[in-house]
Amino acid sequence: MRPEDDCQRCRLCEGRARLVMPDGDPRSPLALVGEAPGAKEDEQGRPFVGRSGKLLDRLLEEEGLSRSTVYITNTVKCRPPGNRAPTQEEMDVCFPFLEEELADRVVIITLGRSAARDLLRRDVRLKDEVNRPQEITIRGSKKLLIPAYHPAASIYNAKVKDSLRETFRIARTCLEDRRTFLSKGT
């Protein structure tokens, strides 16, 4: 299930150039979920292609991951005006699409407060929850969610950049532990 190309389910359709659909490996057990598309994403129709995306790609590579091996999406598929955070109503409209995108994932990293709030279904204080894995259920299947800072927050803050590196290490370890567990047949 994906939104129609001319989706008009909420007012975000009024200012968008195009829908921004997921990118990366559709079979990946690891998903990165951003808040909403920005200007560059709206132009190209792909998530995380602007300045934050270039930084995200670099941090993934540093931690032995690559954009082509993870699944990348956003809570909403259209750019909010002025790059504001998406409203709860806007996220609710896109939530069925997001649920379907994440149904086969094992580990989900939320990039930013809005993404964490959307998937945890509650308010989130990132400073208290970043890099603390939590179990969630999507369509009857348990997932491990890791709240993280948005890459944009790390552009001028080395501590946030280090935190994102740690996020990717945690995710990789969780996936490796799962593979080990499954290969033992327990």
C-alpha positions in Angstrom: 0.0 0.0 0.0 1.3 3.4 -1.0 -0.3 6.8 -1.4 -1.7 7.7 -4.8 0.6 9.9 -6.9 -1.9 12.6 -6.6 -2.6 12.0 -2.9 -4.7 14.7 -1.3 -5.4 13.1 2.1 -4.2 16.2 4.0 -3.2 19.8 3.3 0.5 19.0 2.8 -0.4 18.1 -0.8 -1.0 21.8 -1.5 2.7 22.8 -1.4 4.6 19.7 -2.4 6.4 19.2 -5.7 6.1 15.4 -5.4 5.7 12.6 -2.9 8.8 11.4 -1.2 8.8 7.6 -1.1 11.2 5.3 0.6 14.7 4.6 -0.5 17.3 1.9 0.0 16.9 -1.8 0.3 13.2 -2.8 0.6 14.3 -6.1 2.2 16.5 -4.6 4.8 15.7 -5.5 8.4 16.9 -2.0 9.4 14.7 1.1 8.8 15.6 4.7 9.3 12.5 6.9 9.8 12.8 10.7 9.4 10.3 13.3 10.3 9.4 14.8 6.9 10.9 15.7 3.6 12.8 18.9 3.1 13.2 21.1 0.0 15.8 18.9 -1.7 13.8 15.7 -1.0 10.7 17.4 -2.4 12.6 18.2 -5.6 14.0 14.8 -6.0 11.3 12.6 -4.5 13.8 10.7 -2.3 14.3 10.9 1.5 17.5 12.4 3.0 19.2 13.8 -0.1 20.0 17.3 1.2 22.6 18.4 3.6 21.3 16.1 6.4 21.2 13.2 4.0 24.8 13.6 3.0 25.8 13.6 6.7 23.6 10.6 7.3 25.2 8.7 4.5 28.7 9.6 5.8 27.8 8.5 9.4 26.3 5.2 8.1 29.5 4.5 6.1 31.7 5.2 9.1 29.7 2.6 11.1 29.9 -0.1 8.4 26.5 0.5 6.9 25.4 2.1 3.7 22.4 3.8 2.3 21.9 0.9 -0.2 21.6 -1.7 2.6 19.1 0.1 4.9 15.5 1.2 4.3 14.9 5.0 4.6 11.5 6.7 4.9 9.7 9.5 6.6 6.6 9.8 8.8 4.9 11.8 6.1 5.4 11.7 2.3 5.0 15.4 1.6 7.1 18.4 2.7 5.5 20.6 5.4 5.5 24.3 4.6 8.6 26.1 5.9 10.2 22.8 7.0 8.0 22.8 10.1 7.5 19.5 12.0 4.5 17.5 10.7 1.3 17.8 12.8 -0.2 14.8 14.5 -3.1 14.9 12.0 -0.7 14.8 9.1 1.3 11.9 10.6 -2.0 10.1 11.3 -3.0 10.3 7.6 0.3 8.7 6.5 0.6 6.2 9.4 -1.0 3.3 7.5 1.6 3.7 4.8 4.4 3.9 7.4 3.1 0.8 9.1 3.2 -1.2 5.9 6.7 0.1 5.1 7.9 -1.1 8.5 6.0 -4.4 8.8 8.9 -6.5 7.7 11.6 -4.6 9.6 13.4 -5.8 12.7 15.1 -2.7 14.0 13.8 0.9 13.4 15.8 4.0 14.1 13.6 7.1 14.4 15.5 10.3 13.4 14.1 13.2 15.4 11.4 13.8 17.9 8.4 13.7 15.5 9.4 10.3 14.1 9.8 8.9 17.6 6.5 10.4 18.7 4.7 9.0 15.7 5.9 5.4 16.2 5.8 5.4 20.0 2.4 7.0 20.0 3.3 9.4 22.8 5.3 12.5 23.5 9.0 12.0 23.6 11.9 13.8 25.3 14.8 12.8 23.1 17.5 13.8 25.6 16.0 11.2 28.0 15.3 8.4 25.4 17.9 8.7 22.7 19.7 5.4 22.1 17.5 3.5 24.5 16.0 0.6 22.5 12.3 0.0 23.1 10.0 -2.7 21.9 7.0 -1.7 19.8 4.4 -3.7 17.9 3.5 -3.0 14.3 0.7 -5.0 12.7 1.1 -7.7 15.4 4.9 -8.0 15.0 7.4 -6.9 17.6 10.1 -4.5 16.5 13.0 -2.8 18.3 12.8 1.0 18.1 15.9 3.1 18.8 15.1 6.9 19.2 17.9 9.0 17.8 18.6 12.6 17.0 17.9 13.9 13.5 21.1 14.3 11.4 20.4 18.0 11.1 21.0 18.4 14.8 24.5 17.1 14.4 25.6 19.5 11.8 26.9 21.9 14.5 27.0 19.6 17.5 29.8 17.0 17.8 28.0 15.3 20.7 24.9 14.7 18.7 27.1 13.4 15.8 28.7 10.9 18.3 25.3 10.0 19.6 24.2 9.1 16.0 27.3 7.0 15.5 26.4 5.1 18.7 22.8 4.7 17.4 24.1 2.9 14.3 26.4 0.7 16.5 23.5 -0.3 18.7 21.3 -1.1 15.7 24.1 -3.2 14.1 24.6 -5.1 17.4 20.9 -5.7 17.8 20.7 -7.1 14.2 23.8 -9.3 14.7 22.5 -10.6 18.0 19.2 -11.5 16.3 21.0 -13.4 13.5 23.1 -15.3 16.1 20.0 -16.2 18.0 18.1 -17.4 14.9 21.1 -19.4 13.6 21.3 -21.3 16.8 17.7 -22.4 16.2 16.5 -21.4 19.7 
